[in-house]
Amino acid sequence: MRIIRHCVKNLFVVSLMAWAIPTMAQWELDTDRSALNFVSIKNNSIAETHVFNSMVGFVGKDGRVQLAIDLDSVETLIPIRNERMRELLFQTSLFPTANITAQVAPQVLAAIAGGGFVTTDITVTLSLHGAERELSVPVMVSGEEGGLIRVLTPKPVIVSAADFGLEEGVTALREIAGLNSISTAVPVTLHLVFTPAS
C-alpha cells in the first residue's frame, strides 16, 4: 500500500507539472513554508485542526494560479483517522488530488511588485471528489524581499461537504468512530508562500 501511495504521489506531482508548463510559471509554491488547514467539528462542540502535508503550485506570468493538494497526505495526528479519511471520506484511490485554480488580476501583481500589500476577494475553482465549484476566497497578498509572494486568508473559507458529494463519507466517518455528529461545513484556511521560479 505504501508503494502504491508513493507512486500516486509521484504521478500527482508530474501531472501537475505538465499542467502548469503552458502558463510559464513565474512563481513556485514553497511547500515547506506553506500550509492548508481545515477544521473538523464533532459532537457539535469539539473542533480539531488538520493539515495536508503535500502540495504543489504555481503562479503564472499572466496571474493564473494552480494548486494541487495530495489528499493522501492528510494529517490529523491520529494514524487510524488519517486512514479513515483517505479511504472513507476522500476515497483517494479514486480521487487522489484536490485542484484549485484562480486568476489574480494584473493590478494585484503590480501593486505587490514593490513590496506592496493588497486585501481582496478572489474567485477560485475547487475540483474535489469529482465535483467542481467556485468559491469566493478573501485573501491578503503581499510582496516581500526577493520577489516572494505571500497569500493569507484573513478568515476561514467555509467548504460544504454536500457540494462535493462527501456527505456519505462524513456519515461513514461518524458511524465508524461512534460519534453523534460531524459537521458537514468545514472551515479552511490558507497560508501560501510563492518564490520566483528558477
C-alpha positions as CSV (number, residue, x, y, z in Angstrom):
1,M,0.0,0.0,0.0
2,R,2.8,2.4,0.8
3,I,4.5,1.7,-2.5
4,I,1.2,2.4,-4.3
5,R,0.8,5.7,-2.5
6,H,4.4,6.7,-3.3
7,C,3.7,6.1,-7.0
8,V,0.5,8.0,-6.8
9,K,2.3,11.0,-5.2
10,N,4.9,11.0,-7.9
11,L,2.3,10.8,-10.6
12,F,0.4,13.6,-8.9
13,V,3.5,15.9,-9.0
14,V,4.4,15.0,-12.6
15,S,0.8,15.6,-13.8
16,L,0.6,19.0,-12.2
17,M,4.0,20.0,-13.6
18,A,2.7,19.1,-17.1
19,W,-0.5,21.0,-16.4
20,A,1.4,24.1,-15.3
21,I,4.0,24.3,-18.0
22,P,1.8,26.2,-20.5
23,T,1.3,29.0,-18.1
24,M,5.0,29.7,-17.9
25,A,5.2,29.7,-14.1
26,Q,6.7,32.9,-12.7
27,W,6.5,31.8,-9.0
28,E,6.5,28.3,-7.5
29,L,4.9,27.2,-4.2
30,D,7.3,26.9,-1.3
31,T,5.8,23.8,0.3
32,D,8.0,24.0,3.4
33,R,6.6,27.4,4.3
34,S,3.0,26.9,3.1
35,A,0.0,25.3,4.8
36,L,-3.6,24.4,4.0
37,N,-5.6,23.6,7.2
38,F,-9.1,22.5,7.8
39,V,-11.2,22.1,10.9
40,S,-13.5,19.2,11.7
41,I,-16.2,19.7,14.4
42,K,-17.5,16.6,16.1
43,N,-20.4,16.2,18.6
44,N,-21.3,19.9,18.0
45,S,-18.5,21.2,20.2
46,I,-15.1,19.6,19.6
47,A,-13.0,21.3,17.0
48,E,-9.8,19.8,15.7
49,T,-7.4,21.3,13.1
50,H,-5.9,19.1,10.3
51,V,-3.4,19.8,7.6
52,F,-2.3,18.4,4.2
53,N,1.4,17.8,4.1
54,S,1.9,17.6,0.3
55,M,1.0,20.4,-2.2
56,V,2.5,21.8,-5.4
57,G,1.5,25.0,-7.1
58,F,2.4,27.8,-9.4
59,V,1.5,31.4,-10.3
60,G,1.9,32.2,-14.0
61,K,3.2,35.4,-15.5
62,D,-0.4,36.0,-16.5
63,G,-1.6,35.7,-12.9
64,R,-3.1,32.3,-13.3
65,V,-2.8,30.3,-10.1
66,Q,-2.7,26.5,-10.0
67,L,-2.5,24.4,-6.8
68,A,-2.8,20.7,-6.3
69,I,-3.3,19.0,-2.9
70,D,-2.3,15.4,-2.3
71,L,-5.2,14.1,-0.4
72,D,-3.3,11.1,0.8
73,S,-1.1,13.5,2.8
74,V,-3.9,14.4,5.2
75,E,-2.5,14.6,8.7
76,T,-4.8,14.6,11.8
77,L,-2.2,13.4,14.3
78,I,-4.1,10.1,14.7
79,P,-2.9,7.4,12.2
80,I,-6.2,5.4,12.1
81,R,-8.1,8.7,11.5
82,N,-5.8,9.5,8.6
83,E,-6.5,6.2,7.1
84,R,-10.2,6.5,7.5
85,M,-10.2,10.0,6.0
86,R,-8.3,8.7,3.0
87,E,-10.5,5.6,2.5
88,L,-14.0,6.7,3.6
89,L,-14.1,10.4,3.1
90,F,-11.8,11.4,0.2
91,Q,-11.6,8.0,-1.4
92,T,-8.1,8.7,-2.6
93,S,-7.8,5.5,-4.6
94,L,-10.4,7.2,-7.0
95,F,-9.8,10.9,-6.3
96,P,-6.1,11.3,-5.2
97,T,-6.0,15.1,-5.5
98,A,-7.9,18.3,-5.0
99,N,-7.1,21.0,-7.5
100,I,-7.5,24.8,-7.2
101,T,-7.3,27.3,-10.0
102,A,-7.7,31.1,-9.9
103,Q,-6.9,34.2,-11.7
104,V,-5.1,37.1,-10.0
105,A,-5.8,40.4,-11.5
106,P,-2.8,42.2,-13.1
107,Q,-3.3,45.2,-10.9
108,V,-2.8,43.0,-7.8
109,L,0.5,41.7,-9.0
110,A,1.6,45.2,-10.0
111,A,0.6,46.5,-6.5
112,I,2.7,43.9,-4.7
113,A,5.7,44.0,-7.0
114,G,7.5,46.6,-5.0
115,G,6.7,45.1,-1.6
116,G,3.1,46.3,-1.5
117,F,0.1,44.7,0.3
118,V,-3.4,44.0,-1.1
119,T,-6.6,42.8,0.5
120,T,-9.2,41.4,-1.9
121,D,-11.5,38.6,-2.7
122,I,-10.5,36.1,-5.4
123,T,-12.8,33.6,-7.1
124,V,-11.3,30.2,-7.1
125,T,-12.4,26.9,-8.7
126,L,-12.1,23.9,-6.5
127,S,-12.2,20.4,-8.0
128,L,-12.7,17.8,-5.4
129,H,-14.1,14.3,-5.3
130,G,-15.3,14.5,-8.9
131,A,-17.1,17.8,-8.4
132,E,-16.2,21.4,-9.3
133,R,-17.4,24.5,-7.6
134,E,-16.5,28.2,-7.5
135,L,-15.7,29.8,-4.1
136,S,-15.1,33.4,-3.1
137,V,-11.9,33.5,-1.0
138,P,-10.8,36.6,1.0
139,V,-7.0,36.9,0.8
140,M,-4.3,39.2,1.9
141,V,-1.5,39.2,-0.7
142,S,1.9,40.8,0.0
143,G,5.1,41.1,-2.0
144,E,8.3,40.6,0.0
145,E,12.1,40.7,-0.4
146,G,13.5,38.6,-3.2
147,G,10.3,38.7,-5.2
148,L,8.5,36.3,-2.8
149,I,4.6,36.4,-2.7
150,R,2.7,35.6,0.5
151,V,-1.0,34.8,0.4
152,L,-3.1,34.5,3.6
153,T,-6.8,34.0,4.3
154,P,-7.8,36.6,7.0
155,K,-10.8,34.5,7.8
156,P,-11.8,30.8,7.1
157,V,-13.5,29.8,3.9
158,I,-16.4,27.5,4.6
159,V,-16.5,24.4,2.3
160,S,-19.7,22.4,2.3
161,A,-19.2,18.6,2.1
162,A,-22.6,18.4,0.2
163,D,-21.2,20.5,-2.7
164,F,-18.6,17.8,-3.4
165,G,-20.5,14.6,-2.7
166,L,-18.7,14.0,0.6
167,E,-21.8,13.6,2.8
168,E,-21.8,9.8,2.6
169,G,-18.1,9.8,3.6
170,V,-18.8,12.1,6.6
171,T,-21.6,9.7,7.7
172,A,-19.3,6.8,7.3
173,L,-16.6,8.5,9.5
174,R,-19.2,9.4,12.1
175,E,-20.6,5.8,12.3
176,I,-17.2,4.1,12.5
177,A,-16.0,6.5,15.2
178,G,-19.2,6.2,17.2
179,L,-19.9,9.9,17.2
180,N,-23.2,11.7,17.5
181,S,-22.3,14.2,14.7
182,I,-19.6,15.6,12.4
183,S,-20.2,19.0,10.8
184,T,-20.5,19.0,7.0
185,A,-19.5,22.7,6.9
186,V,-15.7,22.8,7.1
187,P,-13.6,25.9,7.8
188,V,-10.5,26.1,5.6
189,T,-7.5,28.4,5.9
190,L,-4.5,29.0,3.6
191,H,-1.0,30.3,4.1
192,L,0.8,30.1,0.8
193,V,4.3,31.3,0.0
194,F,5.4,31.5,-3.6
195,T,9.1,32.1,-4.6
196,P,10.4,33.2,-8.0
197,A,10.7,30.3,-10.4
198,S,14.3,29.4,-11.3
